[in-house]
Amino acid sequence: RLGKFYEATDAITADVAYRHTAQSDPDMDLTWVTAGHYFSRKFAPTDINRDMTLRSYLTSVGGKSVEIRTDALQADPDDPNREKLVNVCHTTMVALDARTRKPTNVPPMRADPTDEEGEARRLALAKSHRSRLHARRNASML
């Protein structure tokens, strides 16, 4: 059943990547390709009788790629006003120049330039995320 999750994740992460590019430079002519899905985790059984909500967001931007996290949420059977995390997956998308099909630079992540406190929090979270990701990679047996 995870095949449908990955199929939907692929479509949504491409949309997130295209939106990131369009916000920075609407005239940029890029093609995004999926480099891979990784650190996918299943936290709870999926209830096929309940709707699932997918939430994807940009977590980091590299020179020629972006990392996007996708969360799959379902209503909690004990409390319908709460959602529970069912699946999570990280996806790396690589930007290709639409003409040459070679990897090309990606615009950096930008926060509201007037919100210095928010930018400081974002940078601290990004640093924390990178260090946890690095620790997980080093602990992986793959």
C-alpha positions in Angstrom: 0.0 0.0 0.0 2.9 2.4 0.3 3.1 2.6 -3.5 0.1 4.9 -3.6 1.7 7.0 -0.9 4.9 7.4 -2.9 3.0 8.1 -6.0 1.1 11.0 -4.3 4.3 12.1 -2.6 6.1 12.4 -5.9 3.4 14.6 -7.4 3.1 16.8 -4.3 6.8 17.3 -3.8 7.2 18.3 -7.5 4.5 21.0 -6.9 6.4 22.2 -3.8 9.6 22.5 -5.8 8.0 24.3 -8.7 6.3 26.8 -6.3 9.6 27.5 -4.6 11.2 28.3 -7.9 8.2 30.4 -9.1 8.2 32.5 -5.9 11.9 33.3 -6.4 12.0 33.8 -10.1 8.8 33.2 -12.2 10.8 33.2 -15.5 13.1 30.4 -14.4 12.8 27.5 -16.9 13.4 24.4 -14.8 12.4 20.8 -14.8 12.4 19.0 -11.5 13.2 15.3 -11.2 13.0 13.1 -8.1 16.4 11.9 -7.0 14.9 9.7 -4.3 12.7 9.1 -1.3 14.4 8.3 1.9 13.9 8.0 5.7 10.3 6.9 5.1 8.7 5.8 8.2 5.3 4.3 9.0 4.2 5.3 12.5 0.7 3.9 12.6 -1.6 1.7 10.6 -3.5 3.4 7.8 -7.3 3.3 8.3 -8.7 2.8 4.8 -12.1 4.1 6.0 -10.7 7.6 6.9 -9.4 10.3 4.6 -5.7 10.9 4.6 -4.1 14.4 4.4 -0.7 14.9 2.8 1.3 17.9 3.9 4.6 18.7 2.1 7.0 21.4 2.9 10.5 22.5 1.9 13.1 21.6 4.6 16.4 22.6 2.9 17.8 23.9 -0.3 21.2 22.9 -1.7 23.0 24.2 -4.7 21.1 22.2 -7.3 18.5 20.4 -5.2 15.9 20.7 -2.6 14.7 18.5 0.3 11.0 18.2 0.9 9.3 16.4 3.8 5.9 14.9 3.4 3.7 14.0 6.3 0.6 11.7 6.0 -2.0 12.5 8.6 -5.3 10.9 9.5 -8.1 11.8 11.9 -7.4 10.2 15.3 -10.1 7.5 15.9 -10.3 8.5 19.6 -10.6 12.2 18.9 -11.8 13.3 15.5 -10.6 16.9 16.2 -7.0 15.7 16.3 -4.8 14.3 13.6 -2.2 11.6 14.0 1.0 11.2 12.0 0.8 8.0 10.0 3.7 8.2 7.5 6.6 10.5 6.9 9.0 10.6 3.9 11.9 12.9 2.8 12.3 13.5 -0.9 15.2 15.0 -2.8 14.4 16.9 -6.0 17.0 18.0 -8.5 16.6 21.0 -10.7 17.5 20.6 -14.4 17.8 23.3 -16.9 14.8 22.7 -19.2 16.9 23.3 -22.4 20.1 21.4 -21.6 18.7 18.9 -19.1 21.8 19.5 -16.9 21.6 20.2 -13.1 21.2 23.9 -12.5 21.3 26.2 -9.5 18.3 26.6 -7.2 17.2 29.9 -5.6 17.9 29.9 -1.8 15.1 29.6 0.7 13.9 33.0 1.8 12.0 34.1 4.8 10.3 37.5 5.3 13.3 39.9 5.3 11.6 42.1 8.0 11.2 39.1 10.4 14.7 38.8 11.9 13.6 36.7 14.8 11.7 34.3 12.5 14.8 34.0 10.3 17.0 33.2 13.3 14.5 30.5 14.4 14.4 29.1 10.9 18.2 28.9 10.7 18.4 27.2 14.1 15.8 24.6 13.1 17.6 24.0 9.8 20.9 23.5 11.6 19.3 21.1 14.1 17.6 19.2 11.2 20.9 18.8 9.3 22.7 17.5 12.4 19.9 15.0 13.2 19.9 13.9 9.6 23.7 13.5 9.6 23.4 11.4 12.8 20.7 9.2 11.3 22.8 8.6 8.1 25.8 7.7 10.2 23.8 5.3 12.3 22.1 3.7 9.3 23.1 0.1 8.5 22.5 0.5 4.8 
